[in-house]
Structures are given as structure tokens and as C-alpha cells.
Amino acid sequence: MKQNEPRLVELRAGSTRLVVAPGVGGSIARYASERNGSTMEWLRPASPEAIASRSAGGTSSFPMVPFSNRIRDAAFRFRGRLVQLPRNFPPEPHAIHGHAWRAPWAVVDRTDSGIVLEYRHAADPWPWTYVAQQTFDLTEERLRVRFVVTNEASEAMPVGFGLHPYFVRTPGCVVRADVGRMWEADANRMPARLVAAPPQIRPAGPGLNPDATPLDNNFLGFRGRAVIEWPEWNARLRVDADPVYACLVVYTPPGQDFFCVEPATNCIDGFNLAAAGRTDTGLIVLEPGDTAAGDVTFTPEAL
């Protein structure tokens, strides 16, 4: 990243504020708005320590590319080739979240209410060259994040991408999502078998409370709509995703002050599941020069 680019970039649209951290994995550092004299934090604000140490895991949301979530034992096969990746999240034996969340992104365009970030990756243990872009488009009514990935290698590349937003946990908050079945996880938090989704998370259900239901699970058949509600704040946030985001991960770790609802194109360990013959993993194959893209829109509303 260029030396004269700021670590934090602030965008404003009326009473709404978005802070982006290009140098911290192309992350969002804050998304907030003023309502009736109060500040609503629609995503968990990044801590000063996370910004200072360039730790995307302490931000509001970070991008995942060229795969989302985990690849078992950091290895997979694609068209006869064994790809061995670094184990980048010790002590876990897996590869997690791809490359870009731990790398700086360049600012390639900027307006008062929008910014375009770019990450370029040269072939290494990941044997394909690719470029990813995020476009953040802010209005007073909503935030739209467009993700674009282009294969710049001379051969086909498997790819997945997604967003990893963190939400503020309150005693009464709930999550609803239009999803299909859920991958039950094994002791290594990897997909073991498909089971029915918890009924409370369904759109017509009462809502899944993060304190009551510890999850680190992948849902298939995501139909592009999740809703976070905070009854204490009389507020909710709609999360609408394009069809390319076929999977949703819900992470509600016990004892934490946050939870995550992550739209993703591929399911956890989707590369290995696809190699084993599954066709519902969301894996995308890009031929040389091809591009995959999709939008996720965050829309605050009053209850």
C-alpha cells in the first residue's frame, strides 16, 4: 500500500458514518448512525488496539478471499493438483479465511460516500494470481459492499469469498435467517453431517439468541436474507446478499460480547467437499480472466 494512504478512511452520508481500514485487511472499523440523539453501532466498533496492531479479527468486519472460513488441514485437491497451504491460525491445523484479511489493501478510488479497495495476490503456495476489490457505497439509509474477484492466472482457479461482520451482543438480541440445512461440526469445527437448522433461526421463528445457542456452524441454502434485532434499542439490521452468497456462517461463542453472521459463497471446507463430489459447496471455478462478484447490503431499520 502506498505510504501516503491513511490507515483509516472516514465516509459520511447525513447522520451515518463508515470508517474503513485499508491497512488492516481492508476491514470496516465502524458503521454507525445517529438516531434521536443516540449513536447506533450497527457493527461492533474496532478496538484501538486492533487498528494499531493491524489485527482484522478485532475490527467490525473483514473480507475473506480466496476462500471463506476453513480448509481442513490446510490442503485440498483441484483437478489432480494437491494444494498445500500455510496453517495460518495456530494452534488450529487448518487454513482459515484466505489471504486478504491479513494484508493491506490499496485505495484505488474514493468519494465522500464511497471507496474502492484493491488487493493483489501473486502466486505462492496458493498457485494462482488473482485480484480482489471491495467497493463500499454508503448512503444514510444503507451500506452496500460489492466484492469482485478476478482470476489473473493462466489456468482455472477455484475461489470463494465472503464477509465476516461482528455484531454487538445484547441480552435480548436475536438472529433470523432464510437458510436450509446446517452442517453439524466435529471436534475440529469442521463439517461432519447435515442436520436440520435450529427452528428459532427461521424467518417465522422467534429468533436465535446468541447467548442461548452457541454455534460455529455453516448453513447451506442461504436465500440471501438475514435480520439482526436488538429489542433493547428498538432497532434491527437487514443483511441482504446476492445469490452468489449461497452459504451463511453463524458464530455465537459463549462468554463474548459479540457474535457473527457471515455471508459467504463457499461453505466451510467447501474445497475438499467439492473434491469429494458434493455439488452444494458454493465453490466457484474461474477460468483465466473470469470474474465473480456479489453485493451484501446492510440496511438499518426501526422496530
C-alpha positions in Angstrom: 0.0 0.0 0.0 1.2 3.5 -0.8 2.9 5.2 2.2 0.7 8.3 1.9 -2.6 6.4 2.2 -4.3 6.8 5.6 -4.7 3.8 7.9 -8.4 4.9 8.4 -10.7 6.5 5.9 -14.0 8.0 7.1 -17.1 8.3 4.9 -20.2 10.2 5.8 -23.8 10.3 4.4 -26.0 12.5 6.5 -26.0 11.2 10.1 -24.4 7.9 9.0 -20.7 7.2 9.3 -18.5 4.5 7.9 -14.8 4.1 8.8 -12.7 1.8 6.6 -9.2 0.5 7.4 -7.4 -0.3 4.2 -4.2 -1.2 6.0 -5.9 -3.6 8.4 -7.0 -6.3 5.9 -9.4 -4.0 4.0 -11.7 -4.1 7.0 -14.5 -2.0 8.3 -13.6 -0.2 11.5 -17.0 1.3 12.3 -20.5 1.6 10.9 -22.8 3.8 13.0 -25.6 6.4 12.7 -27.3 9.0 14.9 -30.9 8.3 15.8 -32.9 10.5 18.1 -29.8 11.9 19.8 -28.2 8.4 20.3 -25.5 6.6 18.4 -26.4 3.3 16.9 -23.4 0.9 16.3 -24.6 -1.4 13.6 -21.4 -3.4 13.7 -19.0 -3.8 16.7 -16.6 -0.9 16.6 -12.9 -1.8 16.0 -10.8 -1.5 19.1 -7.8 1.0 19.0 -5.5 -2.0 19.7 -6.8 -3.9 16.7 -6.1 -0.9 14.4 -2.7 -0.3 16.0 -1.6 -3.9 15.6 -3.3 -4.4 12.2 -5.5 -7.2 13.6 -8.5 -7.7 11.4 -10.1 -10.0 13.9 -10.6 -7.0 16.2 -12.4 -4.9 13.6 -16.1 -4.5 12.7 -15.9 -6.7 9.6 -13.2 -8.2 7.4 -13.1 -9.7 3.9 -12.4 -13.4 3.2 -10.8 -14.4 -0.1 -9.8 -16.7 -2.0 -11.9 -18.9 0.4 -14.0 -18.2 3.4 -13.7 -20.0 6.7 -11.6 -23.2 7.0 -9.9 -25.7 4.7 -9.3 -28.9 6.6 -5.6 -29.5 7.4 -4.8 -26.6 5.1 -4.8 -28.8 2.0 -7.1 -29.7 -0.9 -7.1 -31.2 -4.4 -8.2 -29.4 -7.5 -8.1 -31.0 -10.9 -5.5 -33.5 -9.9 -3.2 -31.0 -8.1 -2.6 -31.1 -4.4 -2.5 -27.6 -2.9 -0.8 -27.3 0.5 -1.5 -24.0 2.2 0.1 -22.5 5.3 -1.6 -23.2 8.6 -2.2 -19.6 9.3 -4.2 -19.7 12.6 -2.2 -21.8 15.1 -2.9 -23.9 17.0 -5.6 -24.9 14.5 -4.3 -27.3 11.9 -6.4 -25.7 9.2 -6.1 -22.7 6.8 -8.6 -20.0 7.6 -10.2 -17.1 5.8 -7.7 -16.8 3.0 -5.0 -14.2 2.5 -6.5 -10.7 2.3 -7.7 -10.2 5.9 -4.0 -10.2 6.9 -2.7 -7.9 4.2 -3.0 -4.2 3.3 -5.4 -3.2 0.6 -4.8 -0.2 -1.7 -7.2 2.7 -2.1 -7.9 2.9 -5.9 -10.9 5.3 -5.8 -12.6 7.5 -3.2 -15.5 9.9 -2.9 -17.2 11.5 0.1 -19.5 8.5 0.5 -17.7 5.7 -1.4 -14.3 4.0 -1.6 -12.8 1.2 -3.7 -10.1 -1.0 -2.2 -7.9 -3.5 -4.0 -5.8 -6.5 -3.0 -3.4 -8.2 -5.5 -2.1 -11.7 -4.8 0.8 -13.2 -6.7 1.0 -17.0 -6.9 2.8 -18.7 -3.9 1.6 -21.8 -2.1 -1.8 -20.6 -3.5 -0.7 -21.3 -7.1 -2.9 -18.8 -8.8 -2.6 -15.0 -9.3 -5.7 -13.0 -8.6 -7.0 -9.6 -7.8 -9.9 -8.7 -5.4 -11.8 -5.5 -5.0 -14.2 -4.2 -2.4 -16.5 -1.2 -3.2 -18.1 0.5 -0.2 -21.1 2.6 -1.1 -22.7 4.5 1.8 -26.0 6.3 1.9 -27.9 7.5 5.0 -30.3 4.5 4.5 -27.8 1.7 3.9 -24.3 0.4 3.3 -23.6 -1.7 0.2 -20.4 -3.8 -0.1 -19.6 -5.2 -3.5 -16.9 -7.9 -3.7 -15.2 -8.7 -7.0 -12.5 -11.4 -7.6 -10.7 -11.9 -11.0 -8.5 -14.8 -11.9 -5.3 -13.4 -13.4 -3.6 -16.8 -13.7 -3.2 -18.8 -16.9 -5.3 -21.7 -15.7 -8.6 -22.2 -13.9 -8.7 -21.2 -10.3 -11.1 -22.4 -7.5 -12.3 -19.5 -5.4 -14.7 -18.4 -2.6 -15.2 -15.2 -0.8 -17.3 -13.6 1.9 -17.7 -11.0 4.7 -17.0 -11.6 8.4 -19.1 -9.0 10.3 -19.1 -8.8 14.1 -22.3 -7.6 15.8 -22.8 -6.2 19.3 -24.3 -8.8 21.6 -27.1 -7.7 23.9 -29.2 -9.9 26.2 -32.3 -9.6 24.0 -30.8 -9.6 20.5 -31.8 -12.3 18.1 -30.9 -13.5 14.6 -33.2 -14.8 11.9 -32.1 -16.1 8.5 -33.6 -17.8 5.5 -31.4 -20.9 5.4 -31.6 -24.6 4.6 -29.8 -27.3 6.4 -26.9 -26.9 8.8 -23.6 -28.6 8.8 -23.1 -30.1 12.3 -19.4 -29.7 13.3 -16.9 -32.2 14.6 -14.4 -31.6 17.4 -12.2 -29.7 14.9 -15.1 -27.4 14.0 -15.3 -28.9 10.5 -18.4 -30.2 8.7 -19.5 -33.7 9.9 -23.1 -34.2 8.8 -26.1 -32.2 7.6 -28.9 -31.7 10.1 -32.0 -29.5 10.4 -31.4 -25.9 11.2 -32.4 -24.7 14.7 -36.1 -23.8 14.2 -35.7 -20.5 16.0 -33.4 -19.1 13.3 -36.0 -19.5 10.6 -37.7 -16.3 9.3 -41.0 -17.2 11.0 -39.3 -18.4 14.2 -38.8 -16.5 17.5 -35.2 -15.6 16.6 -32.0 -17.3 17.7 -30.5 -15.7 20.8 -26.6 -15.8 20.7 -26.4 -16.4 24.5 -28.9 -19.3 24.4 -27.5 -21.1 21.4 -23.7 -21.5 21.0 -22.9 -22.0 17.3 -19.9 -22.1 15.0 -21.8 -23.6 12.1 -22.4 -23.3 8.4 -25.8 -23.2 6.8 -26.5 -24.3 3.2 -29.3 -22.9 1.1 -28.9 -19.4 2.2 -31.5 -17.4 0.3 -29.9 -14.0 0.8 -31.7 -12.5 3.8 -30.7 -12.4 7.5 -32.0 -10.0 10.1 -30.4 -8.9 13.4 -32.8 -7.5 16.0 -32.0 -5.5 19.2 -35.2 -5.1 21.1 -33.4 -3.0 23.7 -32.6 -0.4 21.0 -35.9 -0.8 19.1 -33.7 -1.4 16.1 -32.8 -4.1 13.6 -30.4 -4.6 10.7 -31.3 -6.3 7.5 -28.5 -8.2 5.7 -29.3 -8.8 2.0 -26.9 -10.8 -0.1 -26.8 -11.6 -3.8 -27.4 -15.2 -4.8 -23.7 -15.9 -5.2 -23.6 -15.9 -1.4 -25.1 -19.4 -1.1 -23.8 -20.1 2.5 -24.2 -18.4 5.9 -22.0 -19.0 8.9 -23.3 -18.1 12.4 -20.8 -17.8 15.2 -22.0 -17.2 18.7 -19.1 -18.0 21.0 -20.0 -18.3 24.7 -19.0 -15.5 27.1 -18.2 -13.0 24.3 -19.7 -9.6 23.7 -20.1 -10.1 20.0 -21.5 -12.6 17.5 -21.0 -13.1 13.8 -23.4 -13.7 10.8 -21.2 -14.2 7.7 -22.5 -14.3 4.1 -20.1 -16.5 2.1 -20.0 -18.1 -1.3 -18.5 -21.4 -0.1 -19.2 -23.5 2.9 -16.7 -24.4 5.5 -14.1 -26.8 3.9 -16.1 -26.5 0.7 -13.0 -27.1 -1.5 -12.5 -30.6 0.0 -16.2 -31.4 0.0 -16.3 -30.4 -3.7 -13.3 -32.6 -4.4 -15.2 -35.5 -2.8 -18.1 -35.0 -5.2 -20.5 -32.7 -3.4 -22.3 -30.1 -5.6 -23.7 -27.9 -2.9 -20.5 -26.3 -1.6 -20.7 -23.0 -3.4 -17.2 -23.5 -4.9 -16.7 -21.1 -7.8 -14.3 -22.1 -10.7 -12.9 -19.1 -12.6 -11.3 -19.6 -16.0 -8.3 -17.3 -16.8 -9.6 -13.7 -16.9 -13.0 -14.5 -15.5 -14.6 -12.6 -12.6 -17.0 -13.4 -9.8 -18.9 -10.7 -7.9 -21.7 -10.1 -5.4 -23.2 -7.4 -3.2 -24.1 -7.5 0.5 -26.3 -4.7 1.7 -26.7 -3.7 5.3 -30.0 -1.7 6.0 -30.8 -0.3 9.5 -34.4 -0.1 10.4 -36.5 0.8 13.4 -38.6 -2.0 15.1 
